[in-house]
């Protein structure tokens, strides 16, 4: 119990009807509920309909799976919806019969926001390179051309598909 209560991940177990059997301290803190308000209740009694439907659908798939399911789940919290990566598995009794599911969910919201910012930055950089008035040629450490903008096509006479993948020395440097 001390291990699961002191992790930043959300840990839980549910029976086949979707009733909570166990939750850790992080679960209780995030959703501002005491254990007594969680245990024995279902997602539909705790979360908004859309979120509860999502959780239940994944739980059903996890109960039927032979191995762990890894899914992204979207969880409503005080400051908005967070993205979690959840690992869910069938919970089995001593006779190997599935009696429920258990899961460990980790908040990856900050990583998702960083990915969005990175994609936007890459798109801006691509736009700058594509519209530059100068030839922009990019190469890797082996001297292979990895980028070739429209002005490089005009300046050097090679199309991007012709230039990319060739050695710079074989293309524009005598």
C-alpha positions as semicolon CSV with decimal commas, in nm:
position;residue;x (nm);y (nm);z (nm)
1;X;0,000;0,000;0,000
2;X;0,285;0,240;0,083
3;X;0,437;0,183;-0,262
4;X;0,118;0,257;-0,452
5;X;0,028;0,551;-0,229
6;X;0,360;0,727;-0,280
7;X;0,380;0,716;-0,658
8;X;0,273;1,002;-0,883
9;X;0,090;0,754;-1,106
10;X;-0,279;0,682;-1,058
11;X;-0,331;0,316;-0,959
12;X;-0,665;0,140;-0,939
13;X;-0,842;-0,196;-0,959
14;X;-1,204;-0,261;-1,057
15;X;-1,429;-0,564;-1,064
16;X;-1,594;-0,681;-1,389
17;X;-1,893;-0,455;-1,323
18;X;-1,656;-0,158;-1,315
19;X;-1,677;-0,096;-0,939
20;X;-1,358;0,031;-0,777
21;X;-1,190;-0,223;-0,550
22;X;-0,873;-0,027;-0,483
23;X;-0,734;0,319;-0,557
24;X;-0,418;0,490;-0,446
25;X;-0,372;0,822;-0,271
26;X;-0,300;1,003;-0,600
27;X;-0,643;0,902;-0,735
28;X;-0,811;1,030;-0,422
29;X;-0,617;1,360;-0,433
30;X;-0,679;1,430;-0,801
31;X;-1,052;1,383;-0,782
32;X;-1,103;1,522;-0,430
33;X;-1,272;1,208;-0,302
34;X;-1,214;0,998;0,008
35;X;-1,160;0,628;-0,038
36;X;-1,510;0,570;0,101
37;X;-1,652;0,785;-0,180
38;X;-1,468;0,582;-0,446
39;X;-1,464;0,219;-0,342
40;X;-1,766;0,027;-0,467
41;X;-1,860;0,302;-0,712
42;X;-1,823;0,301;-1,092
43;X;-1,672;0,558;-1,325
44;X;-2,024;0,666;-1,420
45;X;-2,086;0,762;-1,057
46;X;-1,762;0,963;-1,034
47;X;-1,683;1,113;-1,375
48;X;-1,875;1,293;-1,651
49;X;-2,056;1,061;-1,895
50;X;-1,808;1,095;-2,184
51;X;-1,503;1,023;-1,970
52;X;-1,676;0,737;-1,788
53;X;-1,781;0,579;-2,120
54;X;-1,422;0,602;-2,244
55;X;-1,280;0,443;-1,927
56;X;-1,537;0,165;-1,929
57;X;-1,477;0,076;-2,294
58;X;-1,104;0,040;-2,235
59;X;-1,165;-0,159;-1,914
60;X;-1,384;-0,406;-2,104
61;X;-1,116;-0,452;-2,370
62;X;-0,849;-0,492;-2,100
63;X;-1,053;-0,761;-1,921
64;X;-1,071;-0,959;-2,246
65;X;-0,706;-0,907;-2,344
66;X;-0,434;-1,164;-2,304
67;X;-0,174;-0,900;-2,230
68;X;-0,155;-0,542;-2,110
69;X;-0,333;-0,272;-2,308
70;X;-0,162;0,063;-2,337
71;X;-0,400;0,346;-2,423
72;X;-0,422;0,722;-2,398
73;X;-0,713;0,840;-2,187
74;X;-0,849;1,191;-2,148
75;X;-0,934;1,274;-1,790
76;X;-1,125;1,581;-1,670
77;X;-0,946;1,759;-1,387
78;X;-0,980;2,094;-1,210
79;X;-0,757;2,278;-1,458
80;X;-0,894;2,112;-1,771
81;X;-0,861;1,781;-1,948
82;X;-0,537;1,591;-1,894
83;X;-0,393;1,317;-2,112
84;X;-0,286;0,997;-1,940
85;X;-0,111;0,693;-2,076
86;X;-0,282;0,399;-1,909
87;X;-0,158;0,044;-1,882
88;X;-0,452;-0,186;-1,803
89;X;-0,451;-0,561;-1,750
90;X;-0,697;-0,832;-1,657
91;X;-0,714;-0,897;-1,283
92;X;-0,717;-1,276;-1,226
93;X;-0,798;-1,490;-0,925
94;X;-0,600;-1,797;-0,810
95;X;-0,777;-2,010;-1,074
96;X;-0,672;-1,767;-1,351
97;X;-1,031;-1,648;-1,395
98;X;-1,067;-1,282;-1,483
99;X;-1,234;-1,100;-1,196
100;X;-1,168;-0,742;-1,302
101;X;-0,904;-0,506;-1,433
102;X;-0,626;-0,306;-1,281
103;X;-0,442;-0,011;-1,419
104;X;-0,164;0,236;-1,378
105;X;-0,212;0,574;-1,542
106;X;0,056;0,839;-1,582
107;X;-0,017;1,203;-1,666
108;X;0,155;1,294;-1,995
109;X;-0,022;1,626;-2,047
110;X;0,296;1,835;-2,031
111;X;0,468;1,605;-2,282
112;X;0,169;1,632;-2,516
113;X;0,178;2,013;-2,494
114;X;0,552;2,007;-2,565
115;X;0,491;1,786;-2,871
116;X;0,234;2,033;-3,004
117;X;0,476;2,323;-2,953
118;X;0,755;2,128;-3,122
119;X;0,536;2,049;-3,425
120;X;0,437;2,416;-3,453
121;X;0,802;2,521;-3,431
122;X;0,900;2,268;-3,695
123;X;0,620;2,393;-3,921
124;X;0,741;2,755;-3,881
125;X;1,099;2,651;-3,956
126;X;0,985;2,454;-4,262
127;X;0,791;2,757;-4,386
128;X;1,093;2,985;-4,339
129;X;1,319;2,742;-4,526
130;X;1,068;2,685;-4,807
131;X;1,010;3,058;-4,866
132;X;1,370;3,177;-4,817
133;X;1,520;3,385;-5,096
134;X;1,851;3,206;-5,043
135;X;1,934;2,848;-5,127
136;X;1,909;2,635;-4,814
137;X;2,080;2,297;-4,827
138;X;2,089;2,069;-4,525
139;X;2,308;1,765;-4,483
140;X;2,378;1,499;-4,225
141;X;2,716;1,422;-4,067
142;X;2,805;1,189;-4,356
143;X;2,760;1,467;-4,610
144;X;2,431;1,335;-4,749
145;X;2,179;1,601;-4,845
146;X;1,872;1,587;-4,622
147;X;1,703;1,915;-4,717
148;X;1,681;2,120;-5,034
149;X;1,454;2,421;-5,064
150;X;1,297;2,565;-5,383
151;X;1,565;2,835;-5,411
152;X;1,833;2,561;-5,402
153;X;1,652;2,400;-5,698
154;X;1,668;2,730;-5,887
155;X;2,029;2,806;-5,790
156;X;2,182;2,463;-5,847
157;X;1,950;2,311;-6,107
158;X;1,871;1,993;-5,915
159;X;1,516;1,916;-5,800
160;X;1,473;1,822;-5,435
161;X;1,403;1,453;-5,517
162;X;1,721;1,444;-5,731
163;X;1,939;1,608;-5,464
164;X;1,815;1,457;-5,138
165;X;2,012;1,147;-5,043
166;X;2,312;1,237;-5,262
167;X;2,649;1,344;-5,128
168;X;2,690;1,719;-5,118
169;X;3,033;1,684;-5,280
170;X;2,876;1,503;-5,578
171;X;2,603;1,761;-5,621
172;X;2,711;2,125;-5,579
173;X;3,070;2,131;-5,455
174;X;3,331;2,056;-5,724
